[in-house]
C-alpha cells in the first residue's frame, strides 16, 4: 500500500464542519480518503450549514453509502491508517461502544478497533449523562480515543474556522499525519517564557 488510506465518518451530531475540515486537511496530504456519512449527518448538513453534499463528497477519493455493509472499509483485510469520526454523535458512540454494526459507519469503526488500528471520535455532546461517559470509557478500553473538540484558546483564535481547524488538526495528528501550520505549544510565536 503506497498511499495511506484513511476513513472519515461524519455522523449526525452538531458540527458537520468538523468532518468537512478533516476532508479539507487530508486533501493536502498523500492520503486516500474513504468517506461515509450517516443519514443524520446529511440532515445536519442541511440544517446547520450552506455546504452542498455533492461538494463535500467530491473532497473524498471514495464515498461509501451508509447502508453498504459490503464496502471495502467493512473488512479488516482492507488496510487503513484508521478512522476519524467527526463529529461523533452519542448514538454513534453508543453503537461503537456496544459493537452494534447496523450501518457502514459503525461497522467500519468496529473493524478499525478489532484490527487494533487508530479510532478517534470527536464526541459532540454536553452535558454528558452517565450512559455517555460509560460508552466513552468502553470505547477507550477497546483502544479508541475520545477527542471532544475543545477550543485551544492559548492560540487566541479569531474565527470559528480557526477553532475548528485546530481541533481537527490535533485529531489528525494522532494518526501521525504531518499537518502543516499546526500551532504547537512551545514552538514559534506560542512559546511563553517567564
PyMOL CGO cylinders between C-alpha atoms (Angstrom):
from pymol import cmd
from pymol.cgo import CYLINDER

trace = [
    CYLINDER, 0.00, 0.00, 0.00, 1.97, 3.02, -1.27, 0.3, 1, 1, 1, 1, 1, 1,
    CYLINDER, 1.97, 3.02, -1.27, -0.54, 5.66, -0.26, 0.3, 1, 1, 1, 1, 1, 1,
    CYLINDER, -0.54, 5.66, -0.26, -2.02, 5.71, 3.22, 0.3, 1, 1, 1, 1, 1, 1,
    CYLINDER, -2.02, 5.71, 3.22, -5.76, 5.16, 3.41, 0.3, 1, 1, 1, 1, 1, 1,
    CYLINDER, -5.76, 5.16, 3.41, -7.93, 6.96, 5.92, 0.3, 1, 1, 1, 1, 1, 1,
    CYLINDER, -7.93, 6.96, 5.92, -11.60, 6.56, 6.77, 0.3, 1, 1, 1, 1, 1, 1,
    CYLINDER, -11.60, 6.56, 6.77, -13.58, 9.65, 7.68, 0.3, 1, 1, 1, 1, 1, 1,
    CYLINDER, -13.58, 9.65, 7.68, -17.03, 9.18, 9.17, 0.3, 1, 1, 1, 1, 1, 1,
    CYLINDER, -17.03, 9.18, 9.17, -19.44, 12.05, 9.66, 0.3, 1, 1, 1, 1, 1, 1,
    CYLINDER, -19.44, 12.05, 9.66, -22.33, 11.31, 12.00, 0.3, 1, 1, 1, 1, 1, 1,
    CYLINDER, -22.33, 11.31, 12.00, -25.39, 13.33, 12.90, 0.3, 1, 1, 1, 1, 1, 1,
    CYLINDER, -25.39, 13.33, 12.90, -24.13, 15.42, 15.81, 0.3, 1, 1, 1, 1, 1, 1,
    CYLINDER, -24.13, 15.42, 15.81, -23.98, 19.17, 15.54, 0.3, 1, 1, 1, 1, 1, 1,
    CYLINDER, -23.98, 19.17, 15.54, -20.67, 20.15, 13.95, 0.3, 1, 1, 1, 1, 1, 1,
    CYLINDER, -20.67, 20.15, 13.95, -20.73, 18.85, 10.37, 0.3, 1, 1, 1, 1, 1, 1,
    CYLINDER, -20.73, 18.85, 10.37, -17.96, 21.42, 9.82, 0.3, 1, 1, 1, 1, 1, 1,
    CYLINDER, -17.96, 21.42, 9.82, -15.50, 19.19, 11.69, 0.3, 1, 1, 1, 1, 1, 1,
    CYLINDER, -15.50, 19.19, 11.69, -15.88, 16.45, 9.11, 0.3, 1, 1, 1, 1, 1, 1,
    CYLINDER, -15.88, 16.45, 9.11, -15.55, 18.89, 6.24, 0.3, 1, 1, 1, 1, 1, 1,
    CYLINDER, -15.55, 18.89, 6.24, -12.40, 20.37, 7.79, 0.3, 1, 1, 1, 1, 1, 1,
    CYLINDER, -12.40, 20.37, 7.79, -10.91, 16.87, 8.08, 0.3, 1, 1, 1, 1, 1, 1,
    CYLINDER, -10.91, 16.87, 8.08, -11.56, 16.31, 4.38, 0.3, 1, 1, 1, 1, 1, 1,
    CYLINDER, -11.56, 16.31, 4.38, -10.00, 19.68, 3.51, 0.3, 1, 1, 1, 1, 1, 1,
    CYLINDER, -10.00, 19.68, 3.51, -6.87, 18.97, 5.54, 0.3, 1, 1, 1, 1, 1, 1,
    CYLINDER, -6.87, 18.97, 5.54, -6.48, 15.43, 4.21, 0.3, 1, 1, 1, 1, 1, 1,
    CYLINDER, -6.48, 15.43, 4.21, -6.72, 16.70, 0.61, 0.3, 1, 1, 1, 1, 1, 1,
    CYLINDER, -6.72, 16.70, 0.61, -3.35, 18.40, 1.19, 0.3, 1, 1, 1, 1, 1, 1,
    CYLINDER, -3.35, 18.40, 1.19, -1.69, 15.09, 2.10, 0.3, 1, 1, 1, 1, 1, 1,
    CYLINDER, -1.69, 15.09, 2.10, -0.86, 11.93, 0.18, 0.3, 1, 1, 1, 1, 1, 1,
    CYLINDER, -0.86, 11.93, 0.18, -3.83, 10.09, 1.70, 0.3, 1, 1, 1, 1, 1, 1,
    CYLINDER, -3.83, 10.09, 1.70, -6.61, 8.11, 0.02, 0.3, 1, 1, 1, 1, 1, 1,
    CYLINDER, -6.61, 8.11, 0.02, -9.76, 9.21, 1.85, 0.3, 1, 1, 1, 1, 1, 1,
    CYLINDER, -9.76, 9.21, 1.85, -12.78, 6.94, 2.25, 0.3, 1, 1, 1, 1, 1, 1,
    CYLINDER, -12.78, 6.94, 2.25, -15.88, 8.80, 3.43, 0.3, 1, 1, 1, 1, 1, 1,
    CYLINDER, -15.88, 8.80, 3.43, -19.08, 7.53, 5.00, 0.3, 1, 1, 1, 1, 1, 1,
    CYLINDER, -19.08, 7.53, 5.00, -21.84, 9.93, 6.06, 0.3, 1, 1, 1, 1, 1, 1,
    CYLINDER, -21.84, 9.93, 6.06, -24.81, 8.98, 8.20, 0.3, 1, 1, 1, 1, 1, 1,
    CYLINDER, -24.81, 8.98, 8.20, -28.39, 9.97, 7.36, 0.3, 1, 1, 1, 1, 1, 1,
    CYLINDER, -28.39, 9.97, 7.36, -28.41, 12.15, 10.47, 0.3, 1, 1, 1, 1, 1, 1,
    CYLINDER, -28.41, 12.15, 10.47, -25.29, 13.93, 9.22, 0.3, 1, 1, 1, 1, 1, 1,
    CYLINDER, -25.29, 13.93, 9.22, -26.94, 14.62, 5.88, 0.3, 1, 1, 1, 1, 1, 1,
    CYLINDER, -26.94, 14.62, 5.88, -29.80, 16.27, 7.76, 0.3, 1, 1, 1, 1, 1, 1,
    CYLINDER, -29.80, 16.27, 7.76, -27.41, 18.23, 9.99, 0.3, 1, 1, 1, 1, 1, 1,
    CYLINDER, -27.41, 18.23, 9.99, -25.57, 19.45, 6.90, 0.3, 1, 1, 1, 1, 1, 1,
    CYLINDER, -25.57, 19.45, 6.90, -28.84, 20.85, 5.51, 0.3, 1, 1, 1, 1, 1, 1,
    CYLINDER, -28.84, 20.85, 5.51, -29.93, 22.41, 8.82, 0.3, 1, 1, 1, 1, 1, 1,
    CYLINDER, -29.93, 22.41, 8.82, -26.66, 23.90, 10.04, 0.3, 1, 1, 1, 1, 1, 1,
    CYLINDER, -26.66, 23.90, 10.04, -24.52, 24.69, 7.00, 0.3, 1, 1, 1, 1, 1, 1,
    CYLINDER, -24.52, 24.69, 7.00, -24.51, 26.03, 3.48, 0.3, 1, 1, 1, 1, 1, 1,
    CYLINDER, -24.51, 26.03, 3.48, -22.49, 23.04, 2.21, 0.3, 1, 1, 1, 1, 1, 1,
    CYLINDER, -22.49, 23.04, 2.21, -23.84, 21.04, -0.69, 0.3, 1, 1, 1, 1, 1, 1,
    CYLINDER, -23.84, 21.04, -0.69, -23.40, 17.31, -0.06, 0.3, 1, 1, 1, 1, 1, 1,
    CYLINDER, -23.40, 17.31, -0.06, -22.13, 16.82, -3.60, 0.3, 1, 1, 1, 1, 1, 1,
    CYLINDER, -22.13, 16.82, -3.60, -19.28, 19.26, -2.90, 0.3, 1, 1, 1, 1, 1, 1,
    CYLINDER, -19.28, 19.26, -2.90, -18.43, 17.54, 0.38, 0.3, 1, 1, 1, 1, 1, 1,
    CYLINDER, -18.43, 17.54, 0.38, -18.45, 14.12, -1.29, 0.3, 1, 1, 1, 1, 1, 1,
    CYLINDER, -18.45, 14.12, -1.29, -16.13, 15.46, -4.01, 0.3, 1, 1, 1, 1, 1, 1,
    CYLINDER, -16.13, 15.46, -4.01, -13.43, 16.04, -1.35, 0.3, 1, 1, 1, 1, 1, 1,
    CYLINDER, -13.43, 16.04, -1.35, -13.09, 12.28, -0.75, 0.3, 1, 1, 1, 1, 1, 1,
    CYLINDER, -13.09, 12.28, -0.75, -11.48, 9.73, -3.03, 0.3, 1, 1, 1, 1, 1, 1,
    CYLINDER, -11.48, 9.73, -3.03, -14.22, 7.19, -2.34, 0.3, 1, 1, 1, 1, 1, 1,
    CYLINDER, -14.22, 7.19, -2.34, -17.69, 7.79, -0.87, 0.3, 1, 1, 1, 1, 1, 1,
    CYLINDER, -17.69, 7.79, -0.87, -19.42, 4.75, 0.60, 0.3, 1, 1, 1, 1, 1, 1,
    CYLINDER, -19.42, 4.75, 0.60, -23.20, 4.66, 1.09, 0.3, 1, 1, 1, 1, 1, 1,
    CYLINDER, -23.20, 4.66, 1.09, -24.13, 4.27, 4.75, 0.3, 1, 1, 1, 1, 1, 1,
    CYLINDER, -24.13, 4.27, 4.75, -26.13, 1.09, 4.04, 0.3, 1, 1, 1, 1, 1, 1,
    CYLINDER, -26.13, 1.09, 4.04, -23.40, -0.71, 2.07, 0.3, 1, 1, 1, 1, 1, 1,
    CYLINDER, -23.40, -0.71, 2.07, -22.17, -3.20, 4.66, 0.3, 1, 1, 1, 1, 1, 1,
    CYLINDER, -22.17, -3.20, 4.66, -20.22, -4.98, 1.92, 0.3, 1, 1, 1, 1, 1, 1,
    CYLINDER, -20.22, -4.98, 1.92, -17.97, -1.96, 1.22, 0.3, 1, 1, 1, 1, 1, 1,
    CYLINDER, -17.97, -1.96, 1.22, -14.19, -2.34, 1.34, 0.3, 1, 1, 1, 1, 1, 1,
    CYLINDER, -14.19, -2.34, 1.34, -13.97, -0.44, 4.65, 0.3, 1, 1, 1, 1, 1, 1,
    CYLINDER, -13.97, -0.44, 4.65, -16.15, -3.09, 6.31, 0.3, 1, 1, 1, 1, 1, 1,
    CYLINDER, -16.15, -3.09, 6.31, -13.32, -5.64, 6.06, 0.3, 1, 1, 1, 1, 1, 1,
    CYLINDER, -13.32, -5.64, 6.06, -10.20, -5.87, 8.17, 0.3, 1, 1, 1, 1, 1, 1,
    CYLINDER, -10.20, -5.87, 8.17, -8.23, -7.05, 5.15, 0.3, 1, 1, 1, 1, 1, 1,
    CYLINDER, -8.23, -7.05, 5.15, -8.67, -3.55, 3.66, 0.3, 1, 1, 1, 1, 1, 1,
    CYLINDER, -8.67, -3.55, 3.66, -5.71, -1.79, 5.29, 0.3, 1, 1, 1, 1, 1, 1,
    CYLINDER, -5.71, -1.79, 5.29, -6.17, 1.74, 6.56, 0.3, 1, 1, 1, 1, 1, 1,
    CYLINDER, -6.17, 1.74, 6.56, -4.36, 4.11, 8.93, 0.3, 1, 1, 1, 1, 1, 1,
    CYLINDER, -4.36, 4.11, 8.93, -7.59, 4.16, 10.91, 0.3, 1, 1, 1, 1, 1, 1,
    CYLINDER, -7.59, 4.16, 10.91, -10.77, 6.16, 11.19, 0.3, 1, 1, 1, 1, 1, 1,
    CYLINDER, -10.77, 6.16, 11.19, -11.80, 9.60, 12.35, 0.3, 1, 1, 1, 1, 1, 1,
    CYLINDER, -11.80, 9.60, 12.35, -15.47, 10.19, 13.20, 0.3, 1, 1, 1, 1, 1, 1,
    CYLINDER, -15.47, 10.19, 13.20, -16.03, 13.94, 13.12, 0.3, 1, 1, 1, 1, 1, 1,
    CYLINDER, -16.03, 13.94, 13.12, -18.38, 14.77, 14.66, 0.3, 1, 1, 1, 1, 1, 1,
    CYLINDER, -18.38, 14.77, 14.66, -19.38, 11.70, 16.61, 0.3, 1, 1, 1, 1, 1, 1,
    CYLINDER, -19.38, 11.70, 16.61, -22.95, 11.67, 17.88, 0.3, 1, 1, 1, 1, 1, 1,
    CYLINDER, -22.95, 11.67, 17.88, -23.89, 9.93, 21.10, 0.3, 1, 1, 1, 1, 1, 1,
    CYLINDER, -23.89, 9.93, 21.10, -25.92, 7.45, 19.05, 0.3, 1, 1, 1, 1, 1, 1,
    CYLINDER, -25.92, 7.45, 19.05, -22.83, 6.54, 17.01, 0.3, 1, 1, 1, 1, 1, 1,
    CYLINDER, -22.83, 6.54, 17.01, -20.67, 6.42, 20.15, 0.3, 1, 1, 1, 1, 1, 1,
    CYLINDER, -20.67, 6.42, 20.15, -23.17, 4.06, 21.80, 0.3, 1, 1, 1, 1, 1, 1,
    CYLINDER, -23.17, 4.06, 21.80, -23.30, 1.79, 18.77, 0.3, 1, 1, 1, 1, 1, 1,
    CYLINDER, -23.30, 1.79, 18.77, -19.49, 1.62, 18.60, 0.3, 1, 1, 1, 1, 1, 1,
    CYLINDER, -19.49, 1.62, 18.60, -19.21, 1.01, 22.36, 0.3, 1, 1, 1, 1, 1, 1,
    CYLINDER, -19.21, 1.01, 22.36, -21.61, -1.92, 22.11, 0.3, 1, 1, 1, 1, 1, 1,
    CYLINDER, -21.61, -1.92, 22.11, -20.36, -3.32, 18.78, 0.3, 1, 1, 1, 1, 1, 1,
    CYLINDER, -20.36, -3.32, 18.78, -23.68, -2.62, 17.04, 0.3, 1, 1, 1, 1, 1, 1,
    CYLINDER, -23.68, -2.62, 17.04, -22.67, -2.65, 13.40, 0.3, 1, 1, 1, 1, 1, 1,
    CYLINDER, -22.67, -2.65, 13.40, -26.03, -1.70, 11.93, 0.3, 1, 1, 1, 1, 1, 1,
    CYLINDER, -26.03, -1.70, 11.93, -24.61, 0.69, 9.32, 0.3, 1, 1, 1, 1, 1, 1,
    CYLINDER, -24.61, 0.69, 9.32, -21.33, 1.14, 7.48, 0.3, 1, 1, 1, 1, 1, 1,
    CYLINDER, -21.33, 1.14, 7.48, -20.06, 3.91, 9.75, 0.3, 1, 1, 1, 1, 1, 1,
    CYLINDER, -20.06, 3.91, 9.75, -20.37, 1.80, 12.90, 0.3, 1, 1, 1, 1, 1, 1,
    CYLINDER, -20.37, 1.80, 12.90, -19.18, -1.34, 11.08, 0.3, 1, 1, 1, 1, 1, 1,
    CYLINDER, -19.18, -1.34, 11.08, -16.04, 0.44, 9.82, 0.3, 1, 1, 1, 1, 1, 1,
    CYLINDER, -16.04, 0.44, 9.82, -15.32, 1.73, 13.34, 0.3, 1, 1, 1, 1, 1, 1,
    CYLINDER, -15.32, 1.73, 13.34, -15.77, -1.79, 14.72, 0.3, 1, 1, 1, 1, 1, 1,
    CYLINDER, -15.77, -1.79, 14.72, -13.34, -3.15, 12.12, 0.3, 1, 1, 1, 1, 1, 1,
    CYLINDER, -13.34, -3.15, 12.12, -10.77, -0.48, 13.00, 0.3, 1, 1, 1, 1, 1, 1,
    CYLINDER, -10.77, -0.48, 13.00, -10.98, -1.47, 16.67, 0.3, 1, 1, 1, 1, 1, 1,
    CYLINDER, -10.98, -1.47, 16.67, -10.80, -5.21, 16.02, 0.3, 1, 1, 1, 1, 1, 1,
    CYLINDER, -10.80, -5.21, 16.02, -7.75, -4.72, 13.79, 0.3, 1, 1, 1, 1, 1, 1,
    CYLINDER, -7.75, -4.72, 13.79, -6.12, -2.59, 16.52, 0.3, 1, 1, 1, 1, 1, 1,
    CYLINDER, -6.12, -2.59, 16.52, -5.95, 0.46, 14.28, 0.3, 1, 1, 1, 1, 1, 1,
    CYLINDER, -5.95, 0.46, 14.28, -6.45, 4.04, 15.43, 0.3, 1, 1, 1, 1, 1, 1,
    CYLINDER, -6.45, 4.04, 15.43, -10.04, 5.20, 16.02, 0.3, 1, 1, 1, 1, 1, 1,
    CYLINDER, -10.04, 5.20, 16.02, -10.59, 8.82, 17.02, 0.3, 1, 1, 1, 1, 1, 1,
    CYLINDER, -10.59, 8.82, 17.02, -14.08, 10.07, 17.90, 0.3, 1, 1, 1, 1, 1, 1,
    CYLINDER, -14.08, 10.07, 17.90, -14.80, 13.80, 18.05, 0.3, 1, 1, 1, 1, 1, 1,
    CYLINDER, -14.80, 13.80, 18.05, -17.61, 13.31, 20.53, 0.3, 1, 1, 1, 1, 1, 1,
    CYLINDER, -17.61, 13.31, 20.53, -20.10, 16.19, 20.40, 0.3, 1, 1, 1, 1, 1, 1,
    CYLINDER, -20.10, 16.19, 20.40, -22.49, 16.48, 23.33, 0.3, 1, 1, 1, 1, 1, 1,
    CYLINDER, -22.49, 16.48, 23.33, -22.81, 18.43, 26.53, 0.3, 1, 1, 1, 1, 1, 1,
    CYLINDER, -22.81, 18.43, 26.53, -23.66, 17.97, 29.28, 0.3, 1, 1, 1, 1, 1, 1,
    CYLINDER, -23.66, 17.97, 29.28, -22.94, 14.26, 29.45, 0.3, 1, 1, 1, 1, 1, 1,
    CYLINDER, -22.94, 14.26, 29.45, -25.09, 11.71, 31.21, 0.3, 1, 1, 1, 1, 1, 1,
    CYLINDER, -25.09, 11.71, 31.21, -23.69, 8.59, 32.85, 0.3, 1, 1, 1, 1, 1, 1,
    CYLINDER, -23.69, 8.59, 32.85, -24.51, 6.47, 29.78, 0.3, 1, 1, 1, 1, 1, 1,
    CYLINDER, -24.51, 6.47, 29.78, -22.41, 8.74, 27.57, 0.3, 1, 1, 1, 1, 1, 1,
    CYLINDER, -22.41, 8.74, 27.57, -19.50, 8.55, 30.00, 0.3, 1, 1, 1, 1, 1, 1,
    CYLINDER, -19.50, 8.55, 30.00, -19.73, 4.76, 30.25, 0.3, 1, 1, 1, 1, 1, 1,
    CYLINDER, -19.73, 4.76, 30.25, -19.80, 4.48, 26.44, 0.3, 1, 1, 1, 1, 1, 1,
    CYLINDER, -19.80, 4.48, 26.44, -16.72, 6.70, 26.25, 0.3, 1, 1, 1, 1, 1, 1,
    CYLINDER, -16.72, 6.70, 26.25, -14.99, 4.50, 28.81, 0.3, 1, 1, 1, 1, 1, 1,
    CYLINDER, -14.99, 4.50, 28.81, -15.93, 1.35, 26.88, 0.3, 1, 1, 1, 1, 1, 1,
    CYLINDER, -15.93, 1.35, 26.88, -14.53, 2.71, 23.60, 0.3, 1, 1, 1, 1, 1, 1,
    CYLINDER, -14.53, 2.71, 23.60, -11.37, 3.85, 25.39, 0.3, 1, 1, 1, 1, 1, 1,
    CYLINDER, -11.37, 3.85, 25.39, -10.93, 0.39, 26.93, 0.3, 1, 1, 1, 1, 1, 1,
    CYLINDER, -10.93, 0.39, 26.93, -11.21, -1.08, 23.43, 0.3, 1, 1, 1, 1, 1, 1,
    CYLINDER, -11.21, -1.08, 23.43, -8.39, 1.16, 22.20, 0.3, 1, 1, 1, 1, 1, 1,
    CYLINDER, -8.39, 1.16, 22.20, -10.34, 4.08, 20.75, 0.3, 1, 1, 1, 1, 1, 1,
    CYLINDER, -10.34, 4.08, 20.75, -9.62, 7.71, 21.53, 0.3, 1, 1, 1, 1, 1, 1,
    CYLINDER, -9.62, 7.71, 21.53, -12.36, 10.07, 22.67, 0.3, 1, 1, 1, 1, 1, 1,
    CYLINDER, -12.36, 10.07, 22.67, -11.45, 13.54, 21.42, 0.3, 1, 1, 1, 1, 1, 1,
    CYLINDER, -11.45, 13.54, 21.42, -14.06, 16.20, 22.23, 0.3, 1, 1, 1, 1, 1, 1,
    CYLINDER, -14.06, 16.20, 22.23, -13.33, 19.21, 20.01, 0.3, 1, 1, 1, 1, 1, 1,
    CYLINDER, -13.33, 19.21, 20.01, -12.43, 21.57, 22.85, 0.3, 1, 1, 1, 1, 1, 1,
    CYLINDER, -12.43, 21.57, 22.85, -11.14, 25.00, 21.75, 0.3, 1, 1, 1, 1, 1, 1,
    CYLINDER, -11.14, 25.00, 21.75, -7.44, 25.66, 22.30, 0.3, 1, 1, 1, 1, 1, 1,
    CYLINDER, -7.44, 25.66, 22.30, -7.70, 29.23, 23.50, 0.3, 1, 1, 1, 1, 1, 1,
    CYLINDER, -7.70, 29.23, 23.50, -3.95, 29.57, 24.10, 0.3, 1, 1, 1, 1, 1, 1,
    CYLINDER, -3.95, 29.57, 24.10, -3.56, 30.24, 20.38, 0.3, 1, 1, 1, 1, 1, 1,
    CYLINDER, -3.56, 30.24, 20.38, -6.00, 33.16, 20.62, 0.3, 1, 1, 1, 1, 1, 1,
    CYLINDER, -6.00, 33.16, 20.62, -8.27, 32.13, 17.74, 0.3, 1, 1, 1, 1, 1, 1,
    CYLINDER, -8.27, 32.13, 17.74, -10.00, 34.94, 15.89, 0.3, 1, 1, 1, 1, 1, 1,
    CYLINDER, -10.00, 34.94, 15.89, -12.61, 32.91, 13.99, 0.3, 1, 1, 1, 1, 1, 1,
    CYLINDER, -12.61, 32.91, 13.99, -14.73, 29.81, 14.40, 0.3, 1, 1, 1, 1, 1, 1,
    CYLINDER, -14.73, 29.81, 14.40, -12.83, 28.30, 11.46, 0.3, 1, 1, 1, 1, 1, 1,
    CYLINDER, -12.83, 28.30, 11.46, -9.54, 28.66, 13.37, 0.3, 1, 1, 1, 1, 1, 1,
    CYLINDER, -9.54, 28.66, 13.37, -11.07, 26.79, 16.31, 0.3, 1, 1, 1, 1, 1, 1,
    CYLINDER, -11.07, 26.79, 16.31, -12.41, 24.01, 14.08, 0.3, 1, 1, 1, 1, 1, 1,
    CYLINDER, -12.41, 24.01, 14.08, -9.12, 23.78, 12.17, 0.3, 1, 1, 1, 1, 1, 1,
    CYLINDER, -9.12, 23.78, 12.17, -7.06, 23.43, 15.32, 0.3, 1, 1, 1, 1, 1, 1,
    CYLINDER, -7.06, 23.43, 15.32, -9.30, 20.72, 16.81, 0.3, 1, 1, 1, 1, 1, 1,
    CYLINDER, -9.30, 20.72, 16.81, -9.34, 18.68, 13.60, 0.3, 1, 1, 1, 1, 1, 1,
    CYLINDER, -9.34, 18.68, 13.60, -5.61, 19.17, 13.02, 0.3, 1, 1, 1, 1, 1, 1,
    CYLINDER, -5.61, 19.17, 13.02, -4.88, 17.86, 16.51, 0.3, 1, 1, 1, 1, 1, 1,
    CYLINDER, -4.88, 17.86, 16.51, -7.15, 14.87, 15.92, 0.3, 1, 1, 1, 1, 1, 1,
    CYLINDER, -7.15, 14.87, 15.92, -5.41, 14.07, 12.62, 0.3, 1, 1, 1, 1, 1, 1,
    CYLINDER, -5.41, 14.07, 12.62, -2.08, 14.49, 14.40, 0.3, 1, 1, 1, 1, 1, 1,
    CYLINDER, -2.08, 14.49, 14.40, -2.99, 11.32, 16.32, 0.3, 1, 1, 1, 1, 1, 1,
    CYLINDER, -2.99, 11.32, 16.32, -2.65, 9.39, 13.04, 0.3, 1, 1, 1, 1, 1, 1,
    CYLINDER, -2.65, 9.39, 13.04, 0.91, 10.70, 12.57, 0.3, 1, 1, 1, 1, 1, 1,
    CYLINDER, 0.91, 10.70, 12.57, -0.05, 12.87, 9.63, 0.3, 1, 1, 1, 1, 1, 1,
    CYLINDER, -0.05, 12.87, 9.63, 2.16, 15.91, 9.14, 0.3, 1, 1, 1, 1, 1, 1,
    CYLINDER, 2.16, 15.91, 9.14, -0.38, 18.71, 9.39, 0.3, 1, 1, 1, 1, 1, 1,
    CYLINDER, -0.38, 18.71, 9.39, 1.23, 21.92, 8.14, 0.3, 1, 1, 1, 1, 1, 1,
    CYLINDER, 1.23, 21.92, 8.14, 0.90, 25.14, 10.14, 0.3, 1, 1, 1, 1, 1, 1,
    CYLINDER, 0.90, 25.14, 10.14, -0.46, 23.40, 13.25, 0.3, 1, 1, 1, 1, 1, 1,
    CYLINDER, -0.46, 23.40, 13.25, 0.42, 25.68, 16.16, 0.3, 1, 1, 1, 1, 1, 1,
    CYLINDER, 0.42, 25.68, 16.16, 2.17, 23.70, 18.87, 0.3, 1, 1, 1, 1, 1, 1,
    CYLINDER, 2.17, 23.70, 18.87, 2.75, 24.80, 22.41, 0.3, 1, 1, 1, 1, 1, 1,
    CYLINDER, 2.75, 24.80, 22.41, 6.36, 25.84, 22.95, 0.3, 1, 1, 1, 1, 1, 1,
    CYLINDER, 6.36, 25.84, 22.95, 7.07, 26.29, 19.24, 0.3, 1, 1, 1, 1, 1, 1,
    CYLINDER, 7.07, 26.29, 19.24, 7.20, 29.54, 17.34, 0.3, 1, 1, 1, 1, 1, 1,
    CYLINDER, 7.20, 29.54, 17.34, 5.13, 32.51, 18.45, 0.3, 1, 1, 1, 1, 1, 1,
    CYLINDER, 5.13, 32.51, 18.45, 3.18, 30.47, 21.02, 0.3, 1, 1, 1, 1, 1, 1,
    CYLINDER, 3.18, 30.47, 21.02, 6.15, 29.87, 23.31, 0.3, 1, 1, 1, 1, 1, 1,
    CYLINDER, 6.15, 29.87, 23.31, 5.94, 31.68, 26.61, 0.3, 1, 1, 1, 1, 1, 1,
    CYLINDER, 5.94, 31.68, 26.61, 8.85, 32.35, 28.91, 0.3, 1, 1, 1, 1, 1, 1,
    CYLINDER, 8.85, 32.35, 28.91, 8.92, 33.68, 32.41, 0.3, 1, 1, 1, 1, 1, 1,
]
cmd.load_cgo(trace, "trace")
